[in-house]
Amino acid sequence: MVASRLHLVRHGEVHNPKRVLYGRLPDYHLSRAGRKMARAAADHIAELDRPVGGLYSSPLERAQESAEPFAERFGLSPEIDIRLIEPTNVFEGTQMRRSLLNPLKWWHLRQPSLPSWGEPYASIAERMLGMMAEAWRSVDDGDLVMVSHQAPIWITHLRVAGLPLQHDPRTRRCALSSVTSFELVGDVWREVDYAEPAATGGAVDVGAV
């Protein structure tokens, strides 16, 4: 037996009043609104009325905090996996708009197809799909929930859809606490659903790393 469906869940809003591109930096936690978003995502999965057999999370605080409502709902302890983490980014710790005004930073934008500012898109896809396949076969039954970040989830979507991995980060369809769902048929992943259960209209930090 294997899993039935796999849900990639983006974390909720982060408390980030200075609008820093936080990337993998520590001590960036969910805002009050972000915790409500995470609960809305957990409520959505519960309303699907499907058993959940496994819960996984990126090691970053915002992801682990977003996994808490799932742990409470389904009585699971999240398994932390580094492969779900945010990609590296040379602009980490800066305010992106200010960085782009500095000509010395433009070198990092020279090859957006990789991208040249951080972890290659192909590397992100490889680690995500590898982790997904491993987890899929590790449970006897039920759905899997994996709490991750915007870039890894969107890159996974693009790879599964057979689309080019190069893209404008501002165009990602991956809202805060959104749920992107997949099934593995044979050896082929297919996307079966996308939902935005959380109210994000008033979000201050929507992120696009």
C-alpha positions as CSV (number, residue, x, y, z in Angstrom):
1,M,0.0,0.0,0.0
2,V,1.1,3.6,-0.6
3,A,-0.3,7.1,0.0
4,S,-3.5,8.3,-1.7
5,R,-2.8,12.0,-2.3
6,L,-0.1,14.5,-1.4
7,H,-0.8,18.1,-0.4
8,L,1.9,20.8,-0.6
9,V,0.9,23.5,1.8
10,R,2.5,26.9,1.9
11,H,3.1,28.5,5.3
12,G,1.0,31.4,6.5
13,E,2.0,35.1,6.7
14,V,5.2,36.0,8.4
15,H,5.6,38.9,10.8
16,N,7.9,41.0,8.7
17,P,7.2,44.7,9.1
18,K,10.5,45.7,7.6
19,R,9.8,43.7,4.4
20,V,13.1,41.8,4.6
21,L,13.7,39.0,2.2
22,Y,14.1,36.5,5.0
23,G,14.9,33.3,3.1
24,R,16.5,30.8,5.5
25,L,17.2,33.4,8.2
26,P,16.1,32.2,11.7
27,D,13.5,33.9,14.0
28,Y,11.0,34.8,11.3
29,H,7.7,33.6,12.8
30,L,4.0,33.7,11.7
31,S,2.0,36.8,12.3
32,R,-1.3,36.6,14.1
33,A,-3.0,36.6,10.7
34,G,-0.6,33.9,9.6
35,R,-1.6,31.6,12.3
36,K,-5.3,32.0,11.3
37,M,-4.2,31.2,7.7
38,A,-2.5,28.0,8.8
39,R,-5.6,26.9,10.7
40,A,-7.7,27.6,7.6
41,A,-5.5,25.3,5.6
42,A,-5.8,22.6,8.2
43,D,-9.6,23.1,8.2
44,H,-9.6,22.7,4.5
45,I,-7.8,19.4,4.5
46,A,-10.0,18.1,7.3
47,E,-13.1,19.1,5.3
48,L,-11.9,16.9,2.4
49,D,-12.8,14.0,4.8
50,R,-9.8,12.0,3.7
51,P,-7.5,10.2,6.2
52,V,-4.1,11.8,6.7
53,G,-1.3,9.4,7.3
54,G,1.8,11.6,7.4
55,L,2.8,15.2,8.2
56,Y,6.1,16.8,7.1
57,S,7.5,20.3,7.5
58,S,10.4,22.4,6.4
59,P,12.8,23.1,9.3
60,L,12.2,26.9,9.2
61,E,10.1,28.3,12.0
62,R,7.3,29.7,9.8
63,A,6.7,26.2,8.3
64,Q,6.8,24.4,11.6
65,E,4.3,26.8,13.1
66,S,2.1,26.4,10.0
67,A,2.2,22.6,10.6
68,E,0.9,22.9,14.2
69,P,-2.8,23.0,13.3
70,F,-2.4,19.9,11.2
71,A,-0.6,18.1,14.0
72,E,-3.5,19.0,16.4
73,R,-6.2,18.1,13.8
74,F,-4.9,14.8,12.8
75,G,-2.9,13.7,15.9
76,L,0.4,13.6,14.0
77,S,3.9,14.7,14.9
78,P,5.5,16.5,11.9
79,E,8.6,15.0,10.5
80,I,11.2,17.7,9.7
81,D,12.8,17.3,6.3
82,I,15.5,19.7,5.0
83,R,14.4,19.0,1.4
84,L,11.3,21.1,1.9
85,I,13.3,24.2,2.8
86,E,13.3,27.6,1.1
87,P,16.0,27.9,-1.6
88,T,19.2,29.8,-1.0
89,N,19.2,33.5,-2.1
90,V,22.0,36.0,-2.2
91,F,19.5,38.8,-1.5
92,E,18.6,37.2,1.8
93,G,18.5,39.7,4.7
94,T,17.9,42.7,2.4
95,Q,15.0,44.7,1.2
96,M,14.7,43.6,-2.4
97,R,13.7,46.9,-3.8
98,R,16.7,48.6,-2.3
99,S,19.0,45.9,-3.5
100,L,17.8,46.2,-7.1
101,L,18.8,49.9,-7.0
102,N,22.4,48.9,-6.3
103,P,24.3,48.3,-9.6
104,L,26.7,46.0,-7.7
105,K,23.9,43.6,-7.1
106,W,22.8,43.4,-10.8
107,W,25.4,40.7,-11.5
108,H,23.3,38.3,-9.5
109,L,20.5,38.8,-12.0
110,R,22.6,37.9,-15.0
111,Q,21.0,34.4,-15.7
112,P,17.4,34.2,-14.4
113,S,16.9,30.8,-16.0
114,L,19.1,29.1,-13.4
115,P,18.5,31.4,-11.4
116,S,21.9,33.1,-10.8
117,W,20.8,34.6,-7.4
118,G,20.3,31.3,-5.6
119,E,19.7,27.5,-5.8
120,P,19.1,26.3,-9.3
121,Y,15.5,25.6,-10.2
122,A,16.4,22.1,-11.3
123,S,18.0,21.4,-7.9
124,I,14.8,22.5,-6.2
125,A,12.6,20.3,-8.4
126,E,14.9,17.3,-7.8
127,R,15.0,17.5,-4.0
128,M,11.2,18.1,-3.8
129,L,10.2,15.3,-6.1
130,G,12.7,12.9,-4.5
131,M,11.3,13.6,-1.1
132,M,7.7,13.4,-2.3
133,A,8.3,10.0,-3.9
134,E,10.1,8.7,-0.8
135,A,7.3,9.8,1.6
136,W,4.6,8.5,-0.8
137,R,5.9,4.9,-0.5
138,S,6.6,5.1,3.3
139,V,3.0,5.1,4.4
140,D,0.5,2.3,4.2
141,D,-2.5,4.5,3.5
142,G,-4.0,8.0,3.6
143,D,-2.9,11.5,2.4
144,L,0.3,13.2,3.1
145,V,0.6,16.9,4.1
146,M,3.9,18.7,3.5
147,V,4.4,22.3,4.7
148,S,6.9,24.2,2.6
149,H,7.5,27.5,0.9
150,Q,6.3,29.3,-2.2
151,A,9.3,28.7,-4.5
152,P,9.6,24.9,-3.9
153,I,5.9,24.4,-4.3
154,W,5.7,26.4,-7.5
155,I,8.8,24.8,-9.0
156,T,7.2,21.4,-8.2
157,H,4.1,22.5,-10.0
158,L,6.0,23.6,-13.1
159,R,8.0,20.4,-13.3
160,V,5.0,18.1,-12.9
161,A,3.1,20.2,-15.5
162,G,6.1,19.8,-17.9
163,L,6.5,23.6,-18.1
164,P,9.8,25.6,-18.2
165,L,11.2,26.1,-14.7
166,Q,12.3,29.7,-15.6
167,H,9.6,32.2,-14.4
168,D,9.0,35.6,-12.9
169,P,8.7,35.0,-9.1
170,R,5.9,37.7,-9.0
171,T,3.6,35.5,-11.2
172,R,3.6,32.4,-9.0
173,R,0.1,30.9,-8.2
174,C,0.9,29.9,-4.7
175,A,-0.9,32.1,-2.1
176,L,-0.2,32.0,1.6
177,S,-1.5,28.8,3.2
178,S,-2.6,27.5,-0.3
179,V,-2.9,23.8,-0.9
180,T,-1.5,22.2,-4.1
181,S,-2.4,18.6,-4.3
182,F,-0.8,15.7,-6.3
183,E,-1.2,12.0,-7.0
184,L,1.4,9.6,-8.2
185,V,0.1,7.3,-10.9
186,G,2.7,4.7,-11.7
187,D,5.9,6.8,-11.7
188,V,4.2,9.9,-13.0
189,W,3.1,12.8,-10.7
190,R,0.0,14.7,-11.7
191,E,-1.5,17.8,-10.0
192,V,-5.2,17.2,-9.1
193,D,-6.2,20.3,-7.2
194,Y,-5.3,23.8,-6.0
195,A,-7.1,25.7,-3.2
196,E,-6.7,29.0,-1.3
197,P,-8.7,28.3,1.8
198,A,-7.2,31.3,3.8
199,A,-8.3,34.9,3.7
200,T,-5.1,36.7,2.5
201,G,-6.5,40.0,1.2
202,G,-5.2,42.0,4.1
203,A,-1.7,40.3,4.2
204,V,1.2,42.6,4.5
205,D,3.9,40.1,3.6
206,V,2.9,37.9,0.7
207,G,6.4,37.0,-0.3
208,A,7.9,36.2,-3.7
209,V,11.4,34.9,-3.2
